[in-house]
């Protein structure tokens, strides 16, 4: 559960900085939800890959 929270926070930071560097509009919810989904897939994917090792 904590990975969603931290992914949302870190995604917001990276998304804000990226939007300012690229001079693009910043949508807080799109960036946060996308970061949380990517983190969920990454954390569970790494767990599943390393489970059998």
GIHU-V813256 format. One record per residue. RES is the residue in one small letter. OMEGA is omega in degrees with one decimal (* if undefined). BURIAL is b if it has 9 or more other C-alpha atoms within 8 Angstrom, else e. D_CENTER is the distance of its C-alpha to the mean C-alpha in Angstrom with 1 decimal. Layout:
# GIHU-V813256
RES;OMEGA;BURIAL;D_CENTER, RES;OMEGA;BURIAL;D_CENTER
This chain:
# GIHU-V813256
x;-178.9;e;13.4, x;-179.4;e;12.2, x;176.9;b;9.1, x;-179.4;b;8.0, x;-177.1;b;9.4, x;176.5;e;8.1, x;177.9;b;4.4, x;-179.1;b;5.8, x;-179.2;b;8.1, x;176.3;b;6.6, x;176.9;b;4.6, x;-179.2;b;8.2, x;-179.1;e;10.0, x;179.1;e;8.9, x;179.1;b;9.3, x;179.7;b;12.5, x;179.1;e;13.9, x;-179.9;e;13.2, x;178.2;b;14.9, x;178.8;e;17.8, x;-178.2;e;18.4, x;-178.0;e;18.5, x;179.0;e;20.4, x;176.9;e;18.4, x;-176.1;e;18.0, x;176.5;e;14.9, x;-173.2;e;13.9, x;-175.0;e;12.0, x;178.3;e;11.5, x;-178.5;e;10.4, x;-178.4;b;7.6, x;-179.4;b;6.6, x;177.3;b;7.3, x;179.0;b;5.9, x;179.3;b;2.1, x;179.0;b;4.4, x;178.8;b;6.4, x;179.4;e;5.2, x;178.8;b;5.0, x;179.1;b;8.2, x;-178.6;e;9.8, x;-178.7;e;9.4, x;-179.7;e;10.8, x;176.8;e;13.4, x;178.0;e;14.3, x;178.4;e;15.0, x;-178.5;e;17.0, x;179.1;e;19.0, x;-175.2;e;19.8, x;-178.1;e;21.0, x;-176.4;e;22.8, x;-176.1;e;25.9, x;*;e;26.2
